[in-house]
Amino acid sequence: MADFDRDLRRILRDHGCEYRRPADGSHEWWYSPITNRGFAVPLHIKSRHTANAVLKQAGIEKKF
């Protein structure tokens, strides 16, 4: 099963998103300048659907 953790975080950084702080449990809190909002990112992402949902929250159209 594929892990999308590293690739997702690279894409987020490439689009100007910033890591802000740890969030509840197994998540991190990130900020997107595209949407001007914060969003939670799971620490371990095993599903492309979850990775795509995070990208959508960040305002990024790239898909896995």
CHARMM internal coordinates of N, CA and C (Angstrom, degrees):
IC EDIT
DIST 1 N 1 CA 1.4478
DIST 1 CA 1 C 1.5336
ANGL 1 N 1 CA 1 C 108.74
DIST 1 C 2 N 1.3118
ANGL 1 CA 1 C 2 N 115.93
DIHE 1 N 1 CA 1 C 2 N 137.98
DIST 2 N 2 CA 1.4575
ANGL 1 C 2 N 2 CA 121.25
DIHE 1 CA 1 C 2 N 2 CA -176.13
DIST 2 CA 2 C 1.5269
ANGL 2 N 2 CA 2 C 111.35
DIHE 1 C 2 N 2 CA 2 C -78.15
DIST 2 C 3 N 1.3198
ANGL 2 CA 2 C 3 N 114.64
DIHE 2 N 2 CA 2 C 3 N 148.35
DIST 3 N 3 CA 1.4630
ANGL 2 C 3 N 3 CA 121.29
DIHE 2 CA 2 C 3 N 3 CA 172.26
DIST 3 CA 3 C 1.5269
ANGL 3 N 3 CA 3 C 107.28
DIHE 2 C 3 N 3 CA 3 C -107.92
DIST 3 C 4 N 1.2939
ANGL 3 CA 3 C 4 N 116.49
DIHE 3 N 3 CA 3 C 4 N 130.46
DIST 4 N 4 CA 1.4583
ANGL 3 C 4 N 4 CA 121.49
DIHE 3 CA 3 C 4 N 4 CA -177.10
DIST 4 CA 4 C 1.5232
ANGL 4 N 4 CA 4 C 112.33
DIHE 3 C 4 N 4 CA 4 C -104.47
DIST 4 C 5 N 1.3371
ANGL 4 CA 4 C 5 N 117.74
DIHE 4 N 4 CA 4 C 5 N 3.89
DIST 5 N 5 CA 1.4635
ANGL 4 C 5 N 5 CA 122.73
DIHE 4 CA 4 C 5 N 5 CA -174.06
DIST 5 CA 5 C 1.5272
ANGL 5 N 5 CA 5 C 112.77
DIHE 4 C 5 N 5 CA 5 C -54.91
DIST 5 C 6 N 1.3085
ANGL 5 CA 5 C 6 N 116.41
DIHE 5 N 5 CA 5 C 6 N -60.18
DIST 6 N 6 CA 1.4656
ANGL 5 C 6 N 6 CA 121.58
DIHE 5 CA 5 C 6 N 6 CA -173.47
DIST 6 CA 6 C 1.5307
ANGL 6 N 6 CA 6 C 111.24
DIHE 5 C 6 N 6 CA 6 C -64.77
DIST 6 C 7 N 1.3400
ANGL 6 CA 6 C 7 N 116.57
DIHE 6 N 6 CA 6 C 7 N -45.73
DIST 7 N 7 CA 1.4638
ANGL 6 C 7 N 7 CA 119.99
DIHE 6 CA 6 C 7 N 7 CA -178.83
DIST 7 CA 7 C 1.5292
ANGL 7 N 7 CA 7 C 111.52
DIHE 6 C 7 N 7 CA 7 C -63.69
DIST 7 C 8 N 1.3169
ANGL 7 CA 7 C 8 N 116.68
DIHE 7 N 7 CA 7 C 8 N -41.38
DIST 8 N 8 CA 1.4650
ANGL 7 C 8 N 8 CA 120.37
DIHE 7 CA 7 C 8 N 8 CA -179.74
DIST 8 CA 8 C 1.5248
ANGL 8 N 8 CA 8 C 110.53
DIHE 7 C 8 N 8 CA 8 C -63.26
DIST 8 C 9 N 1.3052
ANGL 8 CA 8 C 9 N 117.54
DIHE 8 N 8 CA 8 C 9 N -46.56
DIST 9 N 9 CA 1.4668
ANGL 8 C 9 N 9 CA 120.33
DIHE 8 CA 8 C 9 N 9 CA -179.03
DIST 9 CA 9 C 1.5327
ANGL 9 N 9 CA 9 C 111.48
DIHE 8 C 9 N 9 CA 9 C -64.87
DIST 9 C 10 N 1.3224
ANGL 9 CA 9 C 10 N 117.41
DIHE 9 N 9 CA 9 C 10 N -35.31
DIST 10 N 10 CA 1.4670
ANGL 9 C 10 N 10 CA 120.90
DIHE 9 CA 9 C 10 N 10 CA 176.66
DIST 10 CA 10 C 1.5286
ANGL 10 N 10 CA 10 C 110.39
DIHE 9 C 10 N 10 CA 10 C -64.17
DIST 10 C 11 N 1.3347
ANGL 10 CA 10 C 11 N 116.56
DIHE 10 N 10 CA 10 C 11 N -44.40
DIST 11 N 11 CA 1.4651
ANGL 10 C 11 N 11 CA 120.73
DIHE 10 CA 10 C 11 N 11 CA 178.90
DIST 11 CA 11 C 1.5268
ANGL 11 N 11 CA 11 C 110.36
DIHE 10 C 11 N 11 CA 11 C -63.14
DIST 11 C 12 N 1.3248
ANGL 11 CA 11 C 12 N 116.96
DIHE 11 N 11 CA 11 C 12 N -42.88
DIST 12 N 12 CA 1.4638
ANGL 11 C 12 N 12 CA 120.25
DIHE 11 CA 11 C 12 N 12 CA 178.70
DIST 12 CA 12 C 1.5256
ANGL 12 N 12 CA 12 C 110.65
DIHE 11 C 12 N 12 CA 12 C -59.30
DIST 12 C 13 N 1.3356
ANGL 12 CA 12 C 13 N 117.10
DIHE 12 N 12 CA 12 C 13 N -47.33
DIST 13 N 13 CA 1.4737
ANGL 12 C 13 N 13 CA 120.52
DIHE 12 CA 12 C 13 N 13 CA -179.78
DIST 13 CA 13 C 1.5288
ANGL 13 N 13 CA 13 C 111.23
DIHE 12 C 13 N 13 CA 13 C -64.29
DIST 13 C 14 N 1.3420
ANGL 13 CA 13 C 14 N 116.66
DIHE 13 N 13 CA 13 C 14 N -40.16
DIST 14 N 14 CA 1.4695
ANGL 13 C 14 N 14 CA 120.54
DIHE 13 CA 13 C 14 N 14 CA 179.92
DIST 14 CA 14 C 1.5276
ANGL 14 N 14 CA 14 C 112.12
DIHE 13 C 14 N 14 CA 14 C -61.95
DIST 14 C 15 N 1.3222
ANGL 14 CA 14 C 15 N 117.06
DIHE 14 N 14 CA 14 C 15 N -26.25
DIST 15 N 15 CA 1.4615
ANGL 14 C 15 N 15 CA 121.66
DIHE 14 CA 14 C 15 N 15 CA 179.54
DIST 15 CA 15 C 1.5344
ANGL 15 N 15 CA 15 C 112.04
DIHE 14 C 15 N 15 CA 15 C -96.99
DIST 15 C 16 N 1.3128
ANGL 15 CA 15 C 16 N 117.22
DIHE 15 N 15 CA 15 C 16 N 11.78
DIST 16 N 16 CA 1.4582
ANGL 15 C 16 N 16 CA 121.45
DIHE 15 CA 15 C 16 N 16 CA 174.22
DIST 16 CA 16 C 1.5148
ANGL 16 N 16 CA 16 C 115.71
DIHE 15 C 16 N 16 CA 16 C 89.37
DIST 16 C 17 N 1.3250
ANGL 16 CA 16 C 17 N 117.70
DIHE 16 N 16 CA 16 C 17 N 3.73
DIST 17 N 17 CA 1.4617
ANGL 16 C 17 N 17 CA 119.95
DIHE 16 CA 16 C 17 N 17 CA 178.78
DIST 17 CA 17 C 1.5243
ANGL 17 N 17 CA 17 C 109.58
DIHE 16 C 17 N 17 CA 17 C -71.42
DIST 17 C 18 N 1.3228
ANGL 17 CA 17 C 18 N 116.25
DIHE 17 N 17 CA 17 C 18 N 149.09
DIST 18 N 18 CA 1.4628
ANGL 17 C 18 N 18 CA 121.93
DIHE 17 CA 17 C 18 N 18 CA -176.32
DIST 18 CA 18 C 1.5180
ANGL 18 N 18 CA 18 C 111.14
DIHE 17 C 18 N 18 CA 18 C -123.96
DIST 18 C 19 N 1.3314
ANGL 18 CA 18 C 19 N 115.01
DIHE 18 N 18 CA 18 C 19 N 136.75
DIST 19 N 19 CA 1.4629
ANGL 18 C 19 N 19 CA 120.51
DIHE 18 CA 18 C 19 N 19 CA 171.53
DIST 19 CA 19 C 1.5166
ANGL 19 N 19 CA 19 C 107.44
DIHE 18 C 19 N 19 CA 19 C -70.95
DIST 19 C 20 N 1.3393
ANGL 19 CA 19 C 20 N 117.53
DIHE 19 N 19 CA 19 C 20 N 132.42
DIST 20 N 20 CA 1.4579
ANGL 19 C 20 N 20 CA 120.79
DIHE 19 CA 19 C 20 N 20 CA -178.97
DIST 20 CA 20 C 1.5227
ANGL 20 N 20 CA 20 C 112.75
DIHE 19 C 20 N 20 CA 20 C -106.77
DIST 20 C 21 N 1.3457
ANGL 20 CA 20 C 21 N 116.98
DIHE 20 N 20 CA 20 C 21 N -52.32
DIST 21 N 21 CA 1.4658
ANGL 20 C 21 N 21 CA 119.20
DIHE 20 CA 20 C 21 N 21 CA -175.14
DIST 21 CA 21 C 1.5224
ANGL 21 N 21 CA 21 C 109.36
DIHE 20 C 21 N 21 CA 21 C -170.41
DIST 21 C 22 N 1.3297
ANGL 21 CA 21 C 22 N 116.50
DIHE 21 N 21 CA 21 C 22 N 165.56
DIST 22 N 22 CA 1.4714
ANGL 21 C 22 N 22 CA 118.69
DIHE 21 CA 21 C 22 N 22 CA 171.38
DIST 22 CA 22 C 1.5312
ANGL 22 N 22 CA 22 C 109.10
DIHE 21 C 22 N 22 CA 22 C -66.50
DIST 22 C 23 N 1.3096
ANGL 22 CA 22 C 23 N 116.39
DIHE 22 N 22 CA 22 C 23 N 146.99
DIST 23 N 23 CA 1.4675
ANGL 22 C 23 N 23 CA 121.37
DIHE 22 CA 22 C 23 N 23 CA 176.82
DIST 23 CA 23 C 1.5252
ANGL 23 N 23 CA 23 C 108.24
DIHE 22 C 23 N 23 CA 23 C -113.29
DIST 23 C 24 N 1.3017
ANGL 23 CA 23 C 24 N 116.96
DIHE 23 N 23 CA 23 C 24 N -165.72
DIST 24 N 24 CA 1.4626
ANGL 23 C 24 N 24 CA 121.13
DIHE 23 CA 23 C 24 N 24 CA -177.95
DIST 24 CA 24 C 1.5237
ANGL 24 N 24 CA 24 C 112.05
DIHE 23 C 24 N 24 CA 24 C -59.89
DIST 24 C 25 N 1.3073
ANGL 24 CA 24 C 25 N 116.24
DIHE 24 N 24 CA 24 C 25 N 130.20
DIST 25 N 25 CA 1.4621
ANGL 24 C 25 N 25 CA 121.94
DIHE 24 CA 24 C 25 N 25 CA 171.87
DIST 25 CA 25 C 1.5071
ANGL 25 N 25 CA 25 C 114.44
DIHE 24 C 25 N 25 CA 25 C 57.49
DIST 25 C 26 N 1.3137
ANGL 25 CA 25 C 26 N 116.24
DIHE 25 N 25 CA 25 C 26 N -112.44
DIST 26 N 26 CA 1.4579
ANGL 25 C 26 N 26 CA 121.71
DIHE 25 CA 25 C 26 N 26 CA -172.21
DIST 26 CA 26 C 1.5293
ANGL 26 N 26 CA 26 C 111.90
DIHE 25 C 26 N 26 CA 26 C -103.49
DIST 26 C 27 N 1.3253
ANGL 26 CA 26 C 27 N 117.71
DIHE 26 N 26 CA 26 C 27 N 39.53
DIST 27 N 27 CA 1.4544
ANGL 26 C 27 N 27 CA 121.84
DIHE 26 CA 26 C 27 N 27 CA -179.84
DIST 27 CA 27 C 1.5296
ANGL 27 N 27 CA 27 C 110.74
DIHE 26 C 27 N 27 CA 27 C -131.36
DIST 27 C 28 N 1.3405
ANGL 27 CA 27 C 28 N 114.80
DIHE 27 N 27 CA 27 C 28 N 161.44
DIST 28 N 28 CA 1.4589
ANGL 27 C 28 N 28 CA 122.90
DIHE 27 CA 27 C 28 N 28 CA 173.02
DIST 28 CA 28 C 1.5254
ANGL 28 N 28 CA 28 C 107.71
DIHE 27 C 28 N 28 CA 28 C -120.83
DIST 28 C 29 N 1.3281
ANGL 28 CA 28 C 29 N 116.36
DIHE 28 N 28 CA 28 C 29 N 153.53
DIST 29 N 29 CA 1.4546
ANGL 28 C 29 N 29 CA 120.72
DIHE 28 CA 28 C 29 N 29 CA 177.63
DIST 29 CA 29 C 1.5217
ANGL 29 N 29 CA 29 C 108.34
DIHE 28 C 29 N 29 CA 29 C -104.83
DIST 29 C 30 N 1.3340
ANGL 29 CA 29 C 30 N 116.99
DIHE 29 N 29 CA 29 C 30 N 125.03
DIST 30 N 30 CA 1.4555
ANGL 29 C 30 N 30 CA 124.24
DIHE 29 CA 29 C 30 N 30 CA -179.62
DIST 30 CA 30 C 1.5229
ANGL 30 N 30 CA 30 C 109.67
DIHE 29 C 30 N 30 CA 30 C -119.97
DIST 30 C 31 N 1.3440
ANGL 30 CA 30 C 31 N 116.30
DIHE 30 N 30 CA 30 C 31 N 160.19
DIST 31 N 31 CA 1.4602
ANGL 30 C 31 N 31 CA 122.83
DIHE 30 CA 30 C 31 N 31 CA 177.32
DIST 31 CA 31 C 1.5227
ANGL 31 N 31 CA 31 C 108.82
DIHE 30 C 31 N 31 CA 31 C -121.99
DIST 31 C 32 N 1.3384
ANGL 31 CA 31 C 32 N 116.58
DIHE 31 N 31 CA 31 C 32 N 136.26
DIST 32 N 32 CA 1.4607
ANGL 31 C 32 N 32 CA 122.34
DIHE 31 CA 31 C 32 N 32 CA 177.77
DIST 32 CA 32 C 1.5247
ANGL 32 N 32 CA 32 C 110.06
DIHE 31 C 32 N 32 CA 32 C -111.93
DIST 32 C 33 N 1.3464
ANGL 32 CA 32 C 33 N 117.85
DIHE 32 N 32 CA 32 C 33 N 121.53
DIST 33 N 33 CA 1.4622
ANGL 32 C 33 N 33 CA 119.78
DIHE 32 CA 32 C 33 N 33 CA 175.66
DIST 33 CA 33 C 1.5330
ANGL 33 N 33 CA 33 C 111.73
DIHE 32 C 33 N 33 CA 33 C -72.49
DIST 33 C 34 N 1.3165
ANGL 33 CA 33 C 34 N 117.25
DIHE 33 N 33 CA 33 C 34 N -17.07
DIST 34 N 34 CA 1.4638
ANGL 33 C 34 N 34 CA 121.51
DIHE 33 CA 33 C 34 N 34 CA 179.46
DIST 34 CA 34 C 1.5260
ANGL 34 N 34 CA 34 C 109.96
DIHE 33 C 34 N 34 CA 34 C -69.52
DIST 34 C 35 N 1.3283
ANGL 34 CA 34 C 35 N 116.58
DIHE 34 N 34 CA 34 C 35 N -46.43
DIST 35 N 35 CA 1.4663
ANGL 34 C 35 N 35 CA 121.36
DIHE 34 CA 34 C 35 N 35 CA -178.83
DIST 35 CA 35 C 1.5261
ANGL 35 N 35 CA 35 C 112.12
DIHE 34 C 35 N 35 CA 35 C -98.87
DIST 35 C 36 N 1.3312
ANGL 35 CA 35 C 36 N 116.17
DIHE 35 N 35 CA 35 C 36 N -10.91
DIST 36 N 36 CA 1.4685
ANGL 35 C 36 N 36 CA 122.84
DIHE 35 CA 35 C 36 N 36 CA -176.63
DIST 36 CA 36 C 1.5306
ANGL 36 N 36 CA 36 C 111.30
DIHE 35 C 36 N 36 CA 36 C 59.45
DIST 36 C 37 N 1.3374
ANGL 36 CA 36 C 37 N 115.77
DIHE 36 N 36 CA 36 C 37 N 38.01
DIST 37 N 37 CA 1.4677
ANGL 36 C 37 N 37 CA 121.87
DIHE 36 CA 36 C 37 N 37 CA -178.82
DIST 37 CA 37 C 1.5224
ANGL 37 N 37 CA 37 C 110.45
DIHE 36 C 37 N 37 CA 37 C -139.15
DIST 37 C 38 N 1.3207
ANGL 37 CA 37 C 38 N 113.89
DIHE 37 N 37 CA 37 C 38 N 159.33
DIST 38 N 38 CA 1.4506
ANGL 37 C 38 N 38 CA 120.53
DIHE 37 CA 37 C 38 N 38 CA 172.92
DIST 38 CA 38 C 1.5153
ANGL 38 N 38 CA 38 C 110.18
DIHE 37 C 38 N 38 CA 38 C -93.72
DIST 38 C 39 N 1.3383
ANGL 38 CA 38 C 39 N 116.05
DIHE 38 N 38 CA 38 C 39 N 157.37
DIST 39 N 39 CA 1.4599
ANGL 38 C 39 N 39 CA 120.78
DIHE 38 CA 38 C 39 N 39 CA 179.65
DIST 39 CA 39 C 1.5201
ANGL 39 N 39 CA 39 C 109.14
DIHE 38 C 39 N 39 CA 39 C -154.20
DIST 39 C 40 N 1.3238
ANGL 39 CA 39 C 40 N 115.22
DIHE 39 N 39 CA 39 C 40 N 153.96
DIST 40 N 40 CA 1.4628
ANGL 39 C 40 N 40 CA 121.71
DIHE 39 CA 39 C 40 N 40 CA -179.16
DIST 40 CA 40 C 1.5238
ANGL 40 N 40 CA 40 C 110.15
DIHE 39 C 40 N 40 CA 40 C -91.11
DIST 40 C 41 N 1.3374
ANGL 40 CA 40 C 41 N 114.89
DIHE 40 N 40 CA 40 C 41 N 140.32
DIST 41 N 41 CA 1.4636
ANGL 40 C 41 N 41 CA 121.70
DIHE 40 CA 40 C 41 N 41 CA 176.89
DIST 41 CA 41 C 1.5241
ANGL 41 N 41 CA 41 C 107.93
DIHE 40 C 41 N 41 CA 41 C -124.87
DIST 41 C 42 N 1.3391
ANGL 41 CA 41 C 42 N 118.06
DIHE 41 N 41 CA 41 C 42 N 123.30
DIST 42 N 42 CA 1.4664
ANGL 41 C 42 N 42 CA 120.02
DIHE 41 CA 41 C 42 N 42 CA 177.11
DIST 42 CA 42 C 1.5289
ANGL 42 N 42 CA 42 C 110.66
DIHE 41 C 42 N 42 CA 42 C -62.83
DIST 42 C 43 N 1.3226
ANGL 42 CA 42 C 43 N 117.00
DIHE 42 N 42 CA 42 C 43 N 147.49
DIST 43 N 43 CA 1.4632
ANGL 42 C 43 N 43 CA 120.46
DIHE 42 CA 42 C 43 N 43 CA 178.63
DIST 43 CA 43 C 1.5227
ANGL 43 N 43 CA 43 C 111.81
DIHE 42 C 43 N 43 CA 43 C -68.04
DIST 43 C 44 N 1.3159
ANGL 43 CA 43 C 44 N 117.38
DIHE 43 N 43 CA 43 C 44 N -37.76
DIST 44 N 44 CA 1.4646
ANGL 43 C 44 N 44 CA 122.07
DIHE 43 CA 43 C 44 N 44 CA -178.47
DIST 44 CA 44 C 1.5165
ANGL 44 N 44 CA 44 C 108.73
DIHE 43 C 44 N 44 CA 44 C -121.17
DIST 44 C 45 N 1.3295
ANGL 44 CA 44 C 45 N 115.33
DIHE 44 N 44 CA 44 C 45 N 115.72
DIST 45 N 45 CA 1.4632
ANGL 44 C 45 N 45 CA 120.90
DIHE 44 CA 44 C 45 N 45 CA -177.08
DIST 45 CA 45 C 1.5225
ANGL 45 N 45 CA 45 C 108.16
DIHE 44 C 45 N 45 CA 45 C -114.40
DIST 45 C 46 N 1.3153
ANGL 45 CA 45 C 46 N 116.52
DIHE 45 N 45 CA 45 C 46 N 111.66
DIST 46 N 46 CA 1.4644
ANGL 45 C 46 N 46 CA 122.25
DIHE 45 CA 45 C 46 N 46 CA -178.26
DIST 46 CA 46 C 1.5267
ANGL 46 N 46 CA 46 C 112.39
DIHE 45 C 46 N 46 CA 46 C -101.38
DIST 46 C 47 N 1.3293
ANGL 46 CA 46 C 47 N 118.08
DIHE 46 N 46 CA 46 C 47 N -16.07
DIST 47 N 47 CA 1.4588
ANGL 46 C 47 N 47 CA 122.20
DIHE 46 CA 46 C 47 N 47 CA -173.98
DIST 47 CA 47 C 1.5227
ANGL 47 N 47 CA 47 C 111.02
DIHE 46 C 47 N 47 CA 47 C -112.47
DIST 47 C 48 N 1.3141
ANGL 47 CA 47 C 48 N 116.75
DIHE 47 N 47 CA 47 C 48 N 135.45
DIST 48 N 48 CA 1.4673
ANGL 47 C 48 N 48 CA 119.94
DIHE 47 CA 47 C 48 N 48 CA 176.27
DIST 48 CA 48 C 1.5208
ANGL 48 N 48 CA 48 C 110.70
DIHE 47 C 48 N 48 CA 48 C -66.01
DIST 48 C 49 N 1.3275
ANGL 48 CA 48 C 49 N 116.53
DIHE 48 N 48 CA 48 C 49 N -27.47
DIST 49 N 49 CA 1.4588
ANGL 48 C 49 N 49 CA 120.37
DIHE 48 CA 48 C 49 N 49 CA 178.58
DIST 49 CA 49 C 1.5337
ANGL 49 N 49 CA 49 C 110.69
DIHE 48 C 49 N 49 CA 49 C -66.10
DIST 49 C 50 N 1.3199
ANGL 49 CA 49 C 50 N 116.37
DIHE 49 N 49 CA 49 C 50 N -40.48
DIST 50 N 50 CA 1.4640
ANGL 49 C 50 N 50 CA 120.39
DIHE 49 CA 49 C 50 N 50 CA 176.65
DIST 50 CA 50 C 1.5225
ANGL 50 N 50 CA 50 C 110.15
DIHE 49 C 50 N 50 CA 50 C -65.91
DIST 50 C 51 N 1.3323
ANGL 50 CA 50 C 51 N 117.10
DIHE 50 N 50 CA 50 C 51 N -43.19
DIST 51 N 51 CA 1.4623
ANGL 50 C 51 N 51 CA 121.23
DIHE 50 CA 50 C 51 N 51 CA 178.98
DIST 51 CA 51 C 1.5262
ANGL 51 N 51 CA 51 C 110.64
DIHE 50 C 51 N 51 CA 51 C -61.00
DIST 51 C 52 N 1.3231
ANGL 51 CA 51 C 52 N 116.98
DIHE 51 N 51 CA 51 C 52 N -43.18
DIST 52 N 52 CA 1.4627
ANGL 51 C 52 N 52 CA 120.49
DIHE 51 CA 51 C 52 N 52 CA 178.88
DIST 52 CA 52 C 1.5235
ANGL 52 N 52 CA 52 C 111.82
DIHE 51 C 52 N 52 CA 52 C -65.95
DIST 52 C 53 N 1.3295
ANGL 52 CA 52 C 53 N 117.61
DIHE 52 N 52 CA 52 C 53 N -35.33
DIST 53 N 53 CA 1.4625
ANGL 52 C 53 N 53 CA 121.18
DIHE 52 CA 52 C 53 N 53 CA 177.93
DIST 53 CA 53 C 1.5308
ANGL 53 N 53 CA 53 C 110.64
DIHE 52 C 53 N 53 CA 53 C -65.03
DIST 53 C 54 N 1.3226
ANGL 53 CA 53 C 54 N 116.72
DIHE 53 N 53 CA 53 C 54 N -38.92
DIST 54 N 54 CA 1.4693
ANGL 53 C 54 N 54 CA 120.50
DIHE 53 CA 53 C 54 N 54 CA 177.42
DIST 54 CA 54 C 1.5270
ANGL 54 N 54 CA 54 C 109.78
DIHE 53 C 54 N 54 CA 54 C -64.75
DIST 54 C 55 N 1.3349
ANGL 54 CA 54 C 55 N 117.19
DIHE 54 N 54 CA 54 C 55 N -44.11
DIST 55 N 55 CA 1.4622
ANGL 54 C 55 N 55 CA 120.38
DIHE 54 CA 54 C 55 N 55 CA 178.57
DIST 55 CA 55 C 1.5274
ANGL 55 N 55 CA 55 C 110.92
DIHE 54 C 55 N 55 CA 55 C -60.81
DIST 55 C 56 N 1.3148
ANGL 55 CA 55 C 56 N 116.82
DIHE 55 N 55 CA 55 C 56 N -39.90
DIST 56 N 56 CA 1.4646
ANGL 55 C 56 N 56 CA 121.03
DIHE 55 CA 55 C 56 N 56 CA 178.89
DIST 56 CA 56 C 1.5268
ANGL 56 N 56 CA 56 C 110.68
DIHE 55 C 56 N 56 CA 56 C -62.99
DIST 56 C 57 N 1.3397
ANGL 56 CA 56 C 57 N 117.11
DIHE 56 N 56 CA 56 C 57 N -42.07
DIST 57 N 57 CA 1.4653
ANGL 56 C 57 N 57 CA 120.56
DIHE 56 CA 56 C 57 N 57 CA 177.83
DIST 57 CA 57 C 1.5237
ANGL 57 N 57 CA 57 C 111.16
DIHE 56 C 57 N 57 CA 57 C -62.90
DIST 57 C 58 N 1.3379
ANGL 57 CA 57 C 58 N 116.28
DIHE 57 N 57 CA 57 C 58 N -31.72
DIST 58 N 58 CA 1.4601
ANGL 57 C 58 N 58 CA 120.95
DIHE 57 CA 57 C 58 N 58 CA -179.31
DIST 58 CA 58 C 1.5283
ANGL 58 N 58 CA 58 C 112.05
DIHE 57 C 58 N 58 CA 58 C -82.71
DIST 58 C 59 N 1.3413
ANGL 58 CA 58 C 59 N 117.64
DIHE 58 N 58 CA 58 C 59 N -8.01
DIST 59 N 59 CA 1.4586
ANGL 58 C 59 N 59 CA 121.01
DIHE 58 CA 58 C 59 N 59 CA -179.54
DIST 59 CA 59 C 1.5120
ANGL 59 N 59 CA 59 C 113.28
DIHE 58 C 59 N 59 CA 59 C 82.80
DIST 59 C 60 N 1.3262
ANGL 59 CA 59 C 60 N 117.23
DIHE 59 N 59 CA 59 C 60 N 22.66
DIST 60 N 60 CA 1.4619
ANGL 59 C 60 N 60 CA 123.17
DIHE 59 CA 59 C 60 N 60 CA -178.26
DIST 60 CA 60 C 1.5226
ANGL 60 N 60 CA 60 C 108.59
DIHE 59 C 60 N 60 CA 60 C -106.39
DIST 60 C 61 N 1.3358
ANGL 60 CA 60 C 61 N 116.84
DIHE 60 N 60 CA 60 C 61 N 131.78
DIST 61 N 61 CA 1.4589
ANGL 60 C 61 N 61 CA 120.75
DIHE 60 CA 60 C 61 N 61 CA -175.18
DIST 61 CA 61 C 1.5218
ANGL 61 N 61 CA 61 C 114.32
DIHE 60 C 61 N 61 CA 61 C -87.92
DIST 61 C 62 N 1.3165
ANGL 61 CA 61 C 62 N 118.77
DIHE 61 N 61 CA 61 C 62 N -12.87
DIST 62 N 62 CA 1.4656
ANGL 61 C 62 N 62 CA 120.89
DIHE 61 CA 61 C 62 N 62 CA -179.47
DIST 62 CA 62 C 1.5217
ANGL 62 N 62 CA 62 C 110.18
DIHE 61 C 62 N 62 CA 62 C -58.92
DIST 62 C 63 N 1.3213
ANGL 62 CA 62 C 63 N 116.63
DIHE 62 N 62 CA 62 C 63 N 142.09
DIST 63 N 63 CA 1.4643
ANGL 62 C 63 N 63 CA 121.80
DIHE 62 CA 62 C 63 N 63 CA -178.98
DIST 63 CA 63 C 1.5236
ANGL 63 N 63 CA 63 C 110.29
DIHE 62 C 63 N 63 CA 63 C -122.99
DIST 63 C 64 N 1.3205
ANGL 63 CA 63 C 64 N 115.69
DIHE 63 N 63 CA 63 C 64 N 150.97
DIST 64 N 64 CA 1.4637
ANGL 63 C 64 N 64 CA 121.51
DIHE 63 CA 63 C 64 N 64 CA 173.94
DIST 64 CA 64 C 1.5082
ANGL 64 N 64 CA 64 C 109.16
DIHE 63 C 64 N 64 CA 64 C -90.45
END
COOR INIT
IC SEED 1 N 1 CA 1 C
IC BUILD
